[in-house]
């Protein structure tokens, strides 16, 4: 009994649908537009109307966005332009420029330099030959590095900013922490290019402040006597003991107390004078016992440039092999020759940075190089030009960008250095032009929304972390390379140029400085700049100083400690040497040498640590007292 009932119900549903379909067809075929509606067909239309009304509630966000675009045609055109072609398209590989025709009258000459180079070097592209030459390069590079850094005693190496005397109170009371002052010699070796290593913050010498130059005090007397806080290597270049382009070795002798250091200019460097007395001085001896002192960075550069050109033009391995050769050669050139972290190069630190460098370099290959470098496989000359030139410019950033008056992308550095803001504006304009052109290229492929999405997300992340309390955002040049590299992954000549430069700049940053944090504290960024602390005040001034009294009977005074502060004492620099630390409010001048200028700078102390020192108050031999200028020194 149940089966007939089920069959009848099924037949009834089929009949209902058939009737509905017939009714609708009749309605469509009726030329008058007036159709006879049966109850069944009326029910079917009502059901369809309800379903149509419920559709918008189930639309996806994409459908709603398309509807919104349809209501705003201008917005729709902008979105379609940004979206680019659909489906996405690949850019064609660049046609070699060096394959062209020359027409002379009725004759035509075809010049194909790229195929000629490929044919001529084909016998040299054997992979086994490449392996043998690679092993030979590694051995030769190791001997080169040995001759550069490991034939001179390690304790003789000094950096470009090495001095005998620390700034401010760094040598302690009466310079006790920087002894001995005399009767000592030192054989030393300096790297090349020390004349370009300059003070990044103002340094006070007497009543004069110097910055953005090598610190050289004295050298103008017949014996070329320099003050103890002079940059030793810069002074050696000025005195002609070593070459700035090749570095070198020399020997100095500490001569102790000296008065009236004279300014001097020679070999492209100028020193400043100091008309008072200082307890530590040095002079250069005419000979040295050290050997193998020449800096070989220029020879190493020529060698490595030749090797990279050989790889691109003659050996022509697969693109990924050529890429990893660039990564390794650039990193170790910086780490061992052009800008090592220390002298001699610390190999342990270099290897410590090498592994994460390889990881980032692999990411560079995946997001950029694999789409561009293989496109020039039929144009080795162009590949060498577009990649190697910008690559070596980036690897040698410390030289090629040396004249740009920007050391760090921080507001304080840019505003403090003359021309810094102008240089930054020019760099931003150039970068903006490059980015706009690259955006145009990316849009042609249809990938622009994808890239914009990731860059927007990355920008928001940087914005969030930059607001963390107690930390400041620091954009290192290796970070700039990481950020910009993904946008170059397209087979164009400009992309090849950008990739070469960014890879070189990245390798220079990580090999010379390591992976410094993107967030740093104010102490990390300050270096030796003023702390911004409170400054004490001299009570002795131009009005109260009694010039009629002899120097041995004079005493200078200053204000007491401020209330409700953490300061617990004072530190006094006399002629740039710390001569007093304590809680007293005066200092006797009885021990000072009469007949010369004297300089006084005062600071608060807390638990033995000094805050900022004032600018120098000056006392002339005739008894004239000149009050200090406002601000810290």
Secondary structure, 3 states (H helix, E strand, C coil): CHHHHHHHHHHHHHHHHHHHHHHHHHHHHCCCCCCCCCHHHHHHHHHHHHHHHHHHHHCCHHHHHHHHHHHCHHHHHHHHHHHCCCCCCCCCCCCCCCEEEEEECCEEEEEEHHHHHHHHHHHHCCHHHHHHHHHHHHHHHHHHHHHHHCCCCHHHEECCCCCCCCCCCCCCHHHHHHCCCEEEEEEEEECCCHHHCCCCCCEEECCEEECCCCCCEECCCCCCCEECCCCHHHHHHHCCCCECCCEEEEEEEEECCEEEECCCEECCEECECEEEEECCEEEECCCCCCCCCCCCHHHHHHHHHHHHHHHHHHHCCCHHHHHHHHHHHHHHHHHHHHCCCCCCCCHHHHHHHHHHHHHHHHHHHHHHHHHHHHHHCCCHHHHHHHHHHHHHHHHCHHHHCCCCCCCCCCHHHHHHCCCHHHHHHHHHHHHHHHHHHHHHHHHHHCCHHHHHHHHHHHHHHHHHHCCCCCCEECCCHHHHHHHHHHHHCCCCHHHHHHHHHHHHHHHHHHHHHCCCCCEECHHHHHCCCCCCCCCCCECCCCCCCCCCCCHHHCEEEECCCCCCCCCCEEEEEECCEEEEEECCCEEECCCCCCCCCEEEEEEEEECCEECCCECCEEECCCCCEECCCCCEC
